[in-house]
């Protein structure tokens, strides 16, 4: 009698669990337990891998296979893994600057941060899906077909003086511009001047019965909001159609020193309790006052975003900055305090930028938890802060070296941009829009206006549209949906 035993790794039993090879050259594992495959770090990968190799990567805790000449992670059914579907905000449309480049793209996957092709991502402008290029319909309005483009330039900015800019009548304490008008609030007469934003011809002037100083001015589609230190009421609302004073607005017996707004409210800062008043834009009613803000004898500057109100002032008990929740109007606690008087605040999706007296002059806070982030190396007091997508614009005292009254900081690495204008010192107020920079000074000529030319930073992969998306429409990229 001949004993026949199948070839397997079970050396003791005729029939039992083990790895065996059948006549068809199949490898069969008889077990109800598990298979432990080779595992190790990336550094421990085989020096000469072969197509079909399989292992477990202990650096990123992923199964990986060697396929088509590269190690690739094994995909899973669940969508939210390493890192899953990622939505990336790329910026807003801006037809005035003909902006067509958005990015750089980052999927959040450390192995494949850039999409392989335009079909590897989904791109939306506002809520409209965009078709990967080339352009399919030359008459299309909503669809801005796109391609992916590689860029390796760090970006740049240049300023050219607007030679026909108006001469302000005194020290500028407030400057603002919209698509129709330029608004300048000064110490002198008139305290408020409204210019045509293109021709700079004077459209309207205002002075109170006891003119002293215009402190702040902003506008929206319908109204101009103006705060001053003149006698009588220190807050006025002007109708933009005829520049008449709108009746029925709140009155303030103490100087209004700062203004900010959003779609629904105007935030009014003054130099006496309650310090901050919130006014409804629809009926000019007061919806909230916040007497408990402790930033000193007055609010120097206000800034609002989607979530918070930011207030800065000369300080009291070493507290110069307050951050207030917009929904509950609760003052946030544990906020890191700048070392000196706060004069300017702005923010973006990542950081809050606080300009102040005393080193380091600009305090940068992480927006998620308000922890301090290492910012730029600066050497002079900051009087105001403005920003756009790529740069910070700082009005400084004038001993800033080559930059004098204006300094520009690259947001990507917090480096100070060289070659900015050096004509005047003691920058006092800053306003920035997509095309221009407005800076008010403490002394003559009081106001400078510069046309901005910005080359977008381009290190990585970018979405490039055939035509600029419409103004203000958010551009969104969705990554990893095809994993």
C-alpha positions in Angstrom: 0.0 0.0 0.0 1.3 3.4 -0.9 0.5 6.4 1.3 -0.2 9.6 -0.7 0.1 12.9 1.1 -0.7 16.2 -0.5 2.2 18.7 -0.5 1.7 21.1 2.3 3.4 22.7 5.3 1.7 20.4 7.8 4.5 17.9 8.6 2.6 15.8 11.2 -0.8 15.0 9.9 -2.0 13.4 6.6 -4.9 15.8 6.5 -4.8 19.1 8.3 -4.5 22.8 8.0 -1.5 24.3 6.3 -0.2 25.9 3.0 -0.4 23.4 0.1 0.2 23.4 -3.6 -2.2 21.5 -5.9 -1.7 20.0 -9.3 -2.7 23.3 -10.9 0.1 25.1 -9.1 -2.3 26.9 -6.8 -1.2 28.0 -3.4 -4.0 27.1 -0.9 -4.1 28.1 2.8 -6.3 25.9 4.8 -7.2 27.9 7.9 -10.0 29.6 9.7 -7.7 32.0 11.4 -5.6 34.9 9.8 -2.7 35.5 7.5 0.1 37.7 8.8 2.0 39.1 5.8 5.4 40.8 5.9 5.4 44.2 7.5 7.9 47.0 8.1 8.8 50.6 7.5 9.3 52.3 4.1 13.0 52.1 4.7 12.7 48.4 5.0 11.0 47.8 1.6 12.9 45.4 -0.6 15.7 47.0 -2.6 14.6 45.4 -5.8 10.8 44.9 -5.6 8.9 42.8 -8.1 5.5 43.4 -9.6 2.9 41.8 -7.3 4.8 42.2 -4.0 2.5 42.8 -1.1 3.4 44.0 2.4 2.1 46.1 5.3 3.7 49.6 5.7 4.1 50.4 9.5 5.0 54.1 8.8 1.5 54.9 7.6 -0.4 51.8 8.7 -1.5 50.8 5.2 -1.3 47.7 3.1 0.7 48.3 0.0 1.4 46.5 -3.2 4.1 47.0 -5.9 2.2 47.7 -9.1 3.2 49.3 -12.4 6.7 50.2 -11.1 5.6 51.8 -7.8 4.4 51.0 -4.3 0.7 51.8 -4.1 -1.7 51.7 -1.1 -4.5 49.2 -1.2 -7.9 50.9 -1.3 -10.8 50.3 1.1 -14.5 50.6 0.8 -15.0 53.3 3.4 -14.6 56.8 1.9 -13.0 58.5 4.9 -9.7 56.9 5.1 -6.2 58.4 4.4 -7.5 61.1 4.1 -10.8 60.3 2.4 -12.7 62.9 0.4 -11.2 66.3 0.9 -12.9 69.6 0.0 -10.4 72.4 -0.7 -11.4 76.1 -0.9 -9.2 77.7 -3.5 -10.3 81.4 -3.4 -13.0 83.6 -4.9 -13.5 84.8 -8.5 -12.2 88.2 -9.4 -13.0 89.4 -12.9 -11.4 92.8 -12.4 -8.0 91.2 -12.0 -8.7 88.5 -14.6 -7.8 85.9 -12.1 -7.8 82.4 -13.7 -5.2 80.6 -11.6 -6.4 78.9 -8.3 -4.3 76.7 -6.0 -2.0 75.1 -5.2 -4.0 71.9 -5.0 -3.5 69.6 -2.0 -5.5 66.4 -1.6 -4.3 65.9 1.9 -2.8 62.5 0.8 0.9 62.6 1.7 1.6 60.0 -1.0 -0.4 61.8 -3.8 -0.9 65.4 -2.8 -1.4 66.5 -6.5 -4.1 65.2 -8.8 -2.8 63.2 -11.7 -5.1 64.9 -14.2 -8.0 67.4 -14.4 -10.4 64.4 -14.3 -9.0 63.3 -10.9 -10.7 66.2 -9.1 -14.1 67.8 -9.2 -14.1 71.6 -9.4 -17.1 73.8 -8.5 -17.5 77.6 -8.9 -20.1 78.5 -6.3 -22.6 75.6 -6.8 -21.9 74.9 -10.5 -19.8 71.9 -11.5 -17.0 72.8 -14.0 -16.1 70.7 -17.0 -12.4 69.8 -17.4 -11.0 71.6 -20.5 -10.4 72.4 -23.2 -13.2 74.9 -23.5 -16.3 73.2 -24.9 -18.7 76.2 -25.4 -17.3 79.6 -26.3 -20.6 81.2 -25.3 -20.9 79.6 -21.9 -21.4 81.9 -19.0 -21.6 79.6 -16.0 -19.1 76.9 -17.1 -15.4 78.0 -16.9 -13.6 75.0 -18.3 -10.3 74.3 -16.7 -7.0 72.5 -17.0 -4.3 71.7 -14.5 -1.0 73.6 -14.8 2.3 73.3 -13.0 3.8 76.5 -11.5 7.2 77.1 -9.8 7.2 80.8 -9.2 6.9 82.2 -5.7 4.7 85.1 -6.8 5.3 88.8 -6.7 3.7 92.2 -6.2 4.4 95.6 -7.7 2.8 98.9 -7.0 2.5 101.9 -9.3 1.4 105.3 -8.1 -1.9 106.7 -9.3 -0.7 110.2 -10.3 -4.2 111.7 -10.3 -5.0 110.7 -6.7 -6.7 113.5 -4.6 -4.9 115.6 -2.0 -6.5 114.9 1.4 -7.1 118.0 3.6 -5.4 116.6 6.7 -4.2 113.6 8.6 -6.1 110.5 7.3 -7.8 108.5 10.1 -10.2 106.5 7.9 -10.1 105.4 4.2 -12.4 103.1 2.4 -13.4 102.4 -1.2 -16.1 100.6 -3.1 -16.9 100.2 -6.8 -18.3 103.8 -7.0 -16.6 106.0 -4.4 -13.5 106.6 -2.3 -14.2 107.8 1.2 -11.6 109.7 3.2 -12.0 110.7 6.9 -9.5 113.3 8.1 -8.5 115.5 11.0 -9.4 118.9 9.5 -12.1 120.4 7.3 -14.0 118.8 5.7 -13.9 115.8 8.0 -15.4 113.5 5.3 -14.8 113.7 1.6 -16.3 111.4 -1.0 -14.5 111.1 -4.3 -15.4 109.3 -7.5 -13.3 106.1 -7.3 -12.1 106.4 -11.0 -11.8 110.1 -11.7 -11.2 111.3 -8.0 -13.5 114.2 -8.5 -15.1 115.4 -5.3 -18.7 114.2 -5.0 -19.6 115.1 -1.4 -18.1 116.7 1.7 -19.2 116.8 5.2 -18.2 118.7 8.4 -20.1 119.0 11.7 -20.8 122.3 13.4 -17.6 121.8 15.4 -15.3 120.0 13.0 -12.4 118.2 14.6 -11.7 114.7 13.3 -13.3 112.0 11.1 -12.2 108.7 12.6 -13.8 105.9 10.6 -15.8 105.4 7.4 -17.2 102.3 5.7 -20.0 101.7 3.1 -22.3 99.1 1.7 -24.6 99.0 -1.3 -27.0 101.6 0.1 -25.3 103.6 2.9 -22.2 105.3 4.1 -21.4 104.9 7.8 -19.2 107.6 9.4 -17.8 108.0 12.9 -16.1 111.2 14.2 -14.9 113.2 17.1 -16.9 116.3 16.2 -19.4 118.1 18.5 -22.8 116.6 18.9 -23.7 113.2 17.6 -20.6 111.2 16.6 -22.2 108.7 14.2 -23.9 109.4 10.9 -25.4 107.3 8.2 -25.6 108.9 4.7 -27.8 107.7 1.8 -25.5 106.9 -1.1 -28.1 108.1 -3.7 -28.1 111.7 -2.6 -25.7 111.8 0.4 -28.5 113.0 2.7 -28.2 112.1 6.4 -30.5 109.1 7.3 -32.8 109.8 10.3 -33.5 107.4 13.1 -30.0 106.0 13.6 -28.5 105.5 17.1 -26.8 108.6 18.6 -23.5 108.6 20.4 -22.4 111.3 22.7 -18.8 110.2 22.8 -16.4 109.9 19.7 -16.9 106.9 17.5 -13.5 105.5 16.9 -13.9 102.4 14.8 -16.4 100.8 12.4 -16.8 97.4 10.8 -19.7 95.6 9.1 -21.0 92.4 7.6 -24.2 91.6 5.6 -26.5 92.2 8.5 -24.9 94.5 11.1 -22.7 97.5 11.7 -20.3 97.2 14.6 -19.6 100.6 16.2 -16.6 101.2 18.6 -16.3 104.3 20.8 -14.1 105.7 23.5 -16.5 105.2 26.4 -18.6 102.3 27.7 -20.4 100.5 26.2 -17.4 100.6 23.8 -19.0 98.3 21.2 -22.6 98.6 19.8 -24.1 96.3 17.2 -26.6 98.0 14.9 -29.1 96.2 12.6 -28.7 97.4 9.0 -32.4 96.9 8.1 -33.9 99.3 10.7 -30.9 100.8 12.4 -32.0 99.4 15.7 -29.4 98.5 18.4 -29.4 94.8 18.9 -26.5 94.5 21.3 -24.1 96.5 23.4 -20.9 95.1 24.9 -19.7 97.3 27.8 -17.4 94.6 29.1 -14.7 94.8 26.4 -11.4 95.6 28.2 -9.0 97.0 25.6 -8.4 100.4 27.2 -10.0 103.8 27.0 -11.3 103.3 23.5 -11.6 100.8 20.6 -8.9 101.7 18.1 -9.8 99.1 15.5 -12.6 96.6 14.7 -12.6 93.6 12.4 -15.3 90.9 11.8 -15.4 87.6 10.0 -18.0 84.8 9.8 -17.5 83.8 13.4 -15.9 86.5 15.5 -15.7 90.2 16.2 -12.1 91.4 16.9 -11.5 94.6 18.9 -8.2 96.3 19.7 -7.3 99.3 21.8 -4.7 101.1 23.9 -5.0 98.4 26.6 -5.9 98.1 30.2 -4.2 95.7 32.7 -2.1 94.4 29.8 -5.2 93.5 27.8 -5.2 95.0 24.3 -7.3 92.5 22.2 -10.8 91.1 22.7 -12.4 88.4 20.5 -16.2 88.1 20.7 -18.4 85.3 19.4 -20.8 86.8 16.8 -23.7 84.6 17.7 -23.7 84.6 21.5 -21.7 87.9 22.0 -19.6 86.2 24.6 -16.0 87.4 25.0 -13.5 84.7 24.5 -11.2 83.9 27.3 -7.5 82.8 27.3 -6.6 84.9 24.2 -2.9 85.5 23.9 -2.3 89.2 24.4 0.0 91.4 22.2 2.6 93.4 24.2 1.3 96.8 23.2 -1.5 99.0 21.9 -3.5 97.3 19.1 -4.1 99.5 16.0 -5.1 97.1 13.2 -6.6 93.6 12.8 -7.4 91.5 9.8 -7.9 87.7 9.2 -8.2 85.0 6.6 -9.2 81.4 6.6 -6.1 80.4 8.5 -4.8 83.2 10.7 -5.7 86.4 12.6 -3.2 89.2 12.1 -2.9 91.8 14.9 -0.8 94.9 14.3 0.4 96.7 17.5 3.1 98.8 19.2 6.1 97.1 20.7 8.0 94.0 19.3 7.2 91.8 17.6 4.8 94.4 16.2 2.6 91.8 14.4 1.1 89.0 16.4 -0.2 86.1 14.3 -2.9 83.8 15.8 -4.0 80.4 14.5 -7.7 80.7 13.8 -8.6 77.3 15.1 -7.5 77.8 18.7 -6.0 81.3 18.8 -2.5 80.0 19.7 0.4 82.2 18.7 2.2 81.5 15.4 5.7 82.7 14.6 5.2 85.7 12.3 7.5 88.0 10.4 10.5 89.8 11.8 9.5 93.5 11.9 11.1 96.6 13.5 8.5 99.3 13.9 5.1 100.1 15.4 2.1 99.1 13.2 -0.8 101.6 12.9 -3.1 99.6 10.6 -3.3 96.2 8.8 -4.9 95.3 5.5 -4.6 92.1 3.4 -5.5 90.3 0.2 -5.2 86.7 -0.7 -1.4 86.7 -0.8 -0.1 89.7 1.2 -0.3 91.7 4.3 -0.1 95.5 4.0 1.1 97.4 7.1 0.9 101.1 7.8 4.0 101.7 10.0 5.6 104.6 11.9 8.3 105.3 9.3 11.5 104.0 10.8 11.0 100.7 9.1 14.2 101.1 7.1 13.7 101.0 3.3 9.9 100.6 3.5 9.3 103.7 5.6 5.5 104.2 6.1 4.4 101.0 4.2 5.5 97.4 4.6 4.3 94.4 2.7 4.6 90.9 4.1 4.2 87.7 2.0 1.6 85.5 3.7 3.1 82.2 2.5 6.4 82.6 4.4 6.0 85.9 6.4 8.9 87.4 4.5 9.0 91.2 4.1 8.7 92.2 0.5 11.4 94.5 -0.8 11.0 97.3 -3.3 7.8 98.9 -1.8 7.4 102.7 -2.2 9.6 104.8 0.1 8.1 108.3 -0.6 6.5 109.0 2.8 6.7 108.0 6.4 4.2 107.4 9.3 1.6 105.4 7.5 -1.7 105.8 9.5 -4.5 103.9 7.7 -4.7 101.1 5.1 -7.4 99.9 2.8 -6.8 97.2 0.2 -9.1 95.9 -2.6 -8.4 93.6 -5.5 -6.9 96.3 -7.7 -5.6 99.1 -5.4 -3.8 99.9 -2.2 -4.9 103.1 -0.3 -2.6 104.4 2.4 -3.3 107.5 4.6 -0.4 109.3 6.3 0.0 111.5 9.3 1.6 114.3 7.3 1.6 115.6 3.8 0.6 114.4 1.2 -1.8 112.6 3.6 -3.0 110.0 1.0 -1.3 107.8 -1.6 -3.1 105.4 -4.0 -1.3 102.6 -5.8 -2.4 100.2 -8.5 -1.5 96.7 -7.5 -0.1 94.1 -9.9 0.0 90.7 -8.3 1.5 87.6 -9.8 -0.1 84.6 -8.0 2.3 82.3 -6.2 2.7 79.2 -8.3 4.5 76.4 -6.5 2.6 73.2 -7.2 -0.4 72.2 -9.3 -3.1 74.8 -10.0 -6.5 74.9 -11.6 -6.4 77.2 -14.6 -9.7 78.4 -16.0 -10.4 79.5 -19.6 -12.1 82.6 -18.3 -12.2 84.3 -14.8 -15.0 83.1 -12.5 -17.4 85.8 -11.5 -16.6 88.2 -8.7 -16.9 86.7 -5.2 -17.9 83.2 -6.3 -16.0 80.6 -4.3 -13.9 78.0 -6.2 -13.9 74.6 -4.6 -11.9 71.4 -5.5 -13.0 68.0 -4.3 -10.2 65.4 -4.0 -9.9 61.6 -3.6 -13.5 60.9 -4.7 -12.2 58.4 -7.1 -10.3 56.2 -4.6 
